Amino acid sequence: MAKVIALANQKGGVGKTTTAVNLAASMAATKRKVLLIDLDPQGNATMGSGVDKYGDVPTIYDLLIENKPIEEVIIKETSGEYHMIAANGDVTAAEVKLMELFAREVRLRNALEKIQDQYEFIFIDCPPSLNMLTVNAMAAADSILVPMQCEYYALEGLTALMDTITQLAKLVNPKLQIEGILRTMYDPRNRLANDVSEQLKQHFGDKVYRTVIPRNVRLAEAPSFGAPAMYYDRASSGAKAYLALAGEMLRRKEKTTPVVA
């Protein structure tokens, strides 16, 4: 049964989509079956996976609004060797149309139940805002992975996100919890970054991943080539960091998985 992890942060520009694409590719490189779901109308995770969002491809809109079977909207050919459900500008309309539908908060969860046994990980790239798409992601997820920069305003945004997660756990998904907090675009020479990093570790303890994602030009360049960093430049520090993150997540998962006699 797949572990469903939503990548969310209400603050934009924190490396959320970069993390979604590169973590999915890194997990796929370890021979895990992975599904990446792009819920952001910008479609950046779609393009970063080598899928043309302007082409004739099925999207998350078809699944949530048009009720297409989930098997028909999964794209199996990506540049990262994982499967994905794409997004494009049409998804903006889904935000509005979802408000008119029955069981609007759990449409994604209900769809994923049909294919969860086919994957080990399902990653959901959320929009950088709290809307009905994000609510669907959090209703479907087992946990939330929070990418964030180590700066003052990011701490404020994290506080707001934690409040949101607490509220949604009460309303739509009691099992929802924090998977981990990932420090992105990290520069150890920056004193503020180090101070914020220490505050995170003091407050959240082992929920903060040991792996940090550095500022790296290859991570920024890779999306323009429609590929995760490990396929654009496997030797780059960014690609190596996401492979390390995948390894850390797998070790955590093994520790928490019950041993069946």
TABEL-V420422 format. One record per helix or strand of 3 or more residues. SS is the DSSP state (A for helix, B for strand). FROM is the first residue (numbers start at 1). LEN is the number of residues. If there is no record, write none. Layout:
ss->[SS | SS]
from->[FROM | FROM]
len->[LEN | LEN]
This chain:
ss->[B | A | B | A | A | A | B | A | A | A | B | A | B | A | B | A | B | A | A | A]
from->[3 | 16 | 34 | 44 | 60 | 70 | 83 | 91 | 104 | 116 | 121 | 132 | 143 | 152 | 177 | 191 | 208 | 217 | 229 | 237]
len->[5 | 14 | 5 | 5 | 5 | 4 | 4 | 10 | 9 | 3 | 5 | 9 | 7 | 20 | 10 | 17 | 7 | 9 | 4 | 20]
